Amino acid sequence: VQLVESGGGLVQPGGSLRLSCAASGFTFKNYLMRWYRQAPGKERELVAGISSGMSITVYPDSVKGRFTISRDNAKNTLYLQMSSLKIEDTAVYYCSATYGRASYWGQGTQVTVSS
């Protein structure tokens, strides 16, 4: 099982980034997928979630209207489109896959928002 995040980097406030999470080794289309982030000295927090059938998405208020989660079940890939980025969005971003008791995590990708 592998989840490999990519697309992180350095961006100025107000900018955009798109993160990707390539999945392998499990039946991606059946899994609830989520993005989390963890900033230095803070707890890991949920950023976005999407159901297996793509019909339900959830976001915390801190990113609602700025972040969009999506998935391509044919490509086994999860995405996070981030726009209007703020300095406080700086964190390591992780993707997560959950199905019943099974739960997998990627290694994370760093997003730094700075001028």
C-alpha positions as a Markdown table, in Angstrom:
| # | Residue | x | y | z |
|---|---|---|---|---|
| 1 | Val | 0.0 | 0.0 | 0.0 |
| 2 | Gln | 1.3 | 3.4 | -0.9 |
| 3 | Leu | 0.0 | 7.0 | -0.8 |
| 4 | Val | 2.4 | 9.4 | -2.3 |
| 5 | Glu | 1.7 | 13.2 | -2.0 |
| 6 | Ser | 3.2 | 15.7 | -4.4 |
| 7 | Gly | 2.7 | 19.3 | -5.5 |
| 8 | Gly | 3.8 | 21.1 | -2.3 |
| 9 | Gly | 6.2 | 24.0 | -2.4 |
| 10 | Leu | 6.7 | 27.7 | -1.6 |
| 11 | Val | 4.0 | 30.1 | -2.6 |
| 12 | Gln | 3.2 | 33.7 | -1.9 |
| 13 | Pro | 0.1 | 34.7 | 0.1 |
| 14 | Gly | -2.9 | 34.8 | -2.2 |
| 15 | Gly | -1.4 | 32.2 | -4.5 |
| 16 | Ser | -2.5 | 28.7 | -5.5 |
| 17 | Leu | -1.2 | 25.2 | -5.4 |
| 18 | Arg | -2.6 | 21.8 | -6.3 |
| 19 | Leu | -1.6 | 18.8 | -4.3 |
| 20 | Ser | -1.9 | 15.3 | -5.6 |
| 21 | Cys | -1.9 | 11.9 | -3.8 |
| 22 | Ala | -1.2 | 8.9 | -5.9 |
| 23 | Ala | -2.6 | 5.7 | -4.4 |
| 24 | Ser | -1.6 | 2.1 | -5.1 |
| 25 | Gly | -1.9 | -1.3 | -3.5 |
| 26 | Phe | -5.6 | -1.1 | -2.5 |
| 27 | Thr | -9.0 | -0.5 | -4.1 |
| 28 | Phe | -8.9 | 3.2 | -4.2 |
| 29 | Lys | -12.5 | 3.8 | -5.4 |
| 30 | Asn | -13.9 | 2.1 | -2.2 |
| 31 | Tyr | -12.0 | 4.4 | 0.3 |
| 32 | Leu | -13.0 | 7.5 | 2.0 |
| 33 | Met | -10.2 | 10.0 | 1.3 |
| 34 | Arg | -9.1 | 12.9 | 3.3 |
| 35 | Trp | -6.4 | 15.6 | 3.4 |
| 36 | Tyr | -4.9 | 16.6 | 6.8 |
| 37 | Arg | -2.2 | 19.1 | 7.7 |
| 38 | Gln | 0.1 | 19.6 | 10.5 |
| 39 | Ala | 1.9 | 22.8 | 11.3 |
| 40 | Pro | 4.9 | 23.0 | 13.6 |
| 41 | Gly | 3.9 | 22.7 | 17.3 |
| 42 | Lys | 0.2 | 22.1 | 16.3 |
| 43 | Glu | -2.0 | 19.0 | 16.2 |
| 44 | Arg | -2.8 | 17.4 | 12.9 |
| 45 | Glu | -6.1 | 18.8 | 11.5 |
| 46 | Leu | -8.6 | 17.7 | 8.9 |
| 47 | Val | -8.5 | 19.9 | 5.8 |
| 48 | Ala | -10.9 | 18.2 | 3.5 |
| 49 | Gly | -12.7 | 14.9 | 2.9 |
| 50 | Ile | -14.4 | 13.2 | 0.0 |
| 51 | Ser | -16.6 | 10.1 | 0.0 |
| 52 | Ser | -15.8 | 7.1 | -2.2 |
| 53 | Gly | -18.6 | 8.0 | -4.6 |
| 54 | Met | -17.5 | 11.7 | -4.7 |
| 55 | Ser | -21.0 | 12.8 | -3.7 |
| 56 | Ile | -20.0 | 14.2 | -0.3 |
| 57 | Thr | -17.2 | 16.6 | 0.5 |
| 58 | Val | -16.4 | 18.2 | 3.8 |
| 59 | Tyr | -14.3 | 21.2 | 4.8 |
| 60 | Pro | -13.6 | 23.0 | 8.0 |
| 61 | Asp | -14.5 | 26.7 | 8.1 |
| 62 | Ser | -10.8 | 27.6 | 8.0 |
| 63 | Val | -10.5 | 26.5 | 4.3 |
| 64 | Lys | -14.1 | 26.5 | 3.1 |
| 65 | Gly | -14.4 | 28.4 | -0.2 |
| 66 | Arg | -10.6 | 28.3 | -0.7 |
| 67 | Phe | -9.8 | 24.6 | -1.0 |
| 68 | Thr | -11.4 | 22.0 | -3.2 |
| 69 | Ile | -10.9 | 18.3 | -2.8 |
| 70 | Ser | -11.5 | 15.9 | -5.7 |
| 71 | Arg | -10.6 | 12.5 | -6.8 |
| 72 | Asp | -10.1 | 10.5 | -10.0 |
| 73 | Asn | -11.0 | 6.9 | -9.3 |
| 74 | Ala | -9.8 | 5.9 | -12.8 |
| 75 | Lys | -6.3 | 7.3 | -12.0 |
| 76 | Asn | -6.3 | 6.3 | -8.3 |
| 77 | Thr | -5.4 | 9.9 | -7.5 |
| 78 | Leu | -6.7 | 12.4 | -4.9 |
| 79 | Tyr | -6.3 | 16.1 | -5.4 |
| 80 | Leu | -6.5 | 19.2 | -3.3 |
| 81 | Gln | -6.8 | 22.5 | -5.1 |
| 82 | Met | -5.8 | 25.4 | -2.8 |
| 83 | Ser | -6.3 | 29.0 | -3.6 |
| 84 | Ser | -6.1 | 32.3 | -1.8 |
| 85 | Leu | -3.4 | 30.8 | 0.4 |
| 86 | Lys | -2.6 | 32.4 | 3.7 |
| 87 | Ile | 0.5 | 32.3 | 5.8 |
| 88 | Glu | -1.4 | 30.2 | 8.3 |
| 89 | Asp | -1.9 | 27.4 | 5.7 |
| 90 | Thr | 1.8 | 26.6 | 6.0 |
| 91 | Ala | 2.0 | 23.0 | 7.1 |
| 92 | Val | 2.9 | 19.5 | 6.0 |
| 93 | Tyr | -0.1 | 18.1 | 4.1 |
| 94 | Tyr | -1.0 | 14.4 | 4.3 |
| 95 | Cys | -3.5 | 12.3 | 2.4 |
| 96 | Ser | -5.3 | 9.5 | 4.2 |
| 97 | Ala | -7.4 | 6.6 | 3.0 |
| 98 | Thr | -10.0 | 4.9 | 5.2 |
| 99 | Tyr | -12.3 | 1.9 | 4.7 |
| 100 | Gly | -13.7 | 0.2 | 7.7 |
| 101 | Arg | -10.8 | -0.5 | 10.1 |
| 102 | Ala | -8.2 | 0.0 | 7.4 |
| 103 | Ser | -6.4 | 3.3 | 7.4 |
| 104 | Tyr | -3.4 | 4.4 | 5.4 |
| 105 | Trp | -1.3 | 7.6 | 5.4 |
| 106 | Gly | 1.1 | 9.2 | 3.0 |
| 107 | Gln | 4.5 | 10.7 | 4.0 |
| 108 | Gly | 3.3 | 14.3 | 3.5 |
| 109 | Thr | 4.3 | 17.2 | 1.4 |
| 110 | Gln | 5.4 | 20.6 | 2.7 |
| 111 | Val | 3.4 | 23.7 | 1.8 |
| 112 | Thr | 5.0 | 27.0 | 2.8 |
| 113 | Val | 3.1 | 30.3 | 2.3 |
| 114 | Ser | 5.4 | 33.2 | 2.6 |
| 115 | Ser | 6.3 | 36.5 | 1.0 |
